Amino acid sequence: MDKLRNMEVFVTVAETGNFSAAAQKLGISAVMVGKHIQQLERHLSTRLVQRTTRKQNLTEAGAVFYENSKRVLEQVKWAESTVEGLQTAPSGLLRISAPVSLGANVVSPLLARYLEAFPHVQVELTLSNARVDLIEEGYDAAIRIGPVGDDRLVARPMKPYEMVICATPAYLKKYGTPATPEELKNHSCLIHAVWNHSDGWKLTNTDGSTSKWPLSGRYISNDGNALRCAALQDAGLLLQPKVLLADDLACGRMVSVMEDFVPVPRPISLVYLPDFRPRPKLTSLITFFAEQADY
């Protein structure tokens, strides 16, 4: 017995209302439609369709089986289209949104390599610390730091941001070098508004547990680069992704502190809308970012 074919015939009967209309739509005889339904009913040991002269109505079991069968057939079509999509070269415009610092320092270099690998794709990258609405604003994908916060979206985890606490040598010489989280309240901390660091910095303790520690600071910004610039002017302690401060740390403009208390990494996700037929350009981007992100 071809279960998928029987389910397809049954769903068509349910949606057209009778065997004759279903037969016409499927290109088979009404007698053959009846045989498919009978096979299903024998297999399930229950009646799915109440047969009348003009119309076939679903039984209670038939209504339940119809909803589930429809979902199964949609999943089969999706699986088939996924394979078909792999055989189609990615092309067209990809509109992507990303936070400013992450977008400029991480996403943009990744996209440059992506375009080299996929010459028929064009990319439009918009940098904004505001979370865009993919539906309303017409974006194919967005990069999110922290919780996704939208159950309409599919989220693919990327490599998380490894964080570091640091300051300039001049600041540390003037105010001292903190060694434990308890000392944070005695320092001026530069606070990232978007990441809710005004509530404290979440650190991994020496025993492996995590705690959120309260801060003392008068400088708050929603932009990481603005906070970095302030830190370089000896304004206070800075918690930022290591990749954004690599040059500053390497040349000694910044010095990492409290290395026994590692900041909890920030999760990063590539988000997009679910699509019944996967688009090769988006599928290729998802795969490329998963494999090539090396920050």
Protein Blocks (a to p, Z undefined) as FASTA:
>chain_A
ZZklmmmmmmmmmmnopaklmmmmnopafklmmmmmmmmmmmnopafbdcdfkbccddfk
lmmmmmmmmmmmmmmmmmmmmmmmmmpccedjddddddfklmmmmmmmmmmmmmmmmmmb
ccdddddfbdcdfklnopabdcdehjekiakbccdddddddddddddfklmmmnopafbf
klmmmpccdddfklopmnopcdddfkopacddddddfbdcfbfklmmmmmmnonaccddd
fklmmmmmmnopaccehkllccddddddddddddfbacfklmmmmmmmmmmocZZ
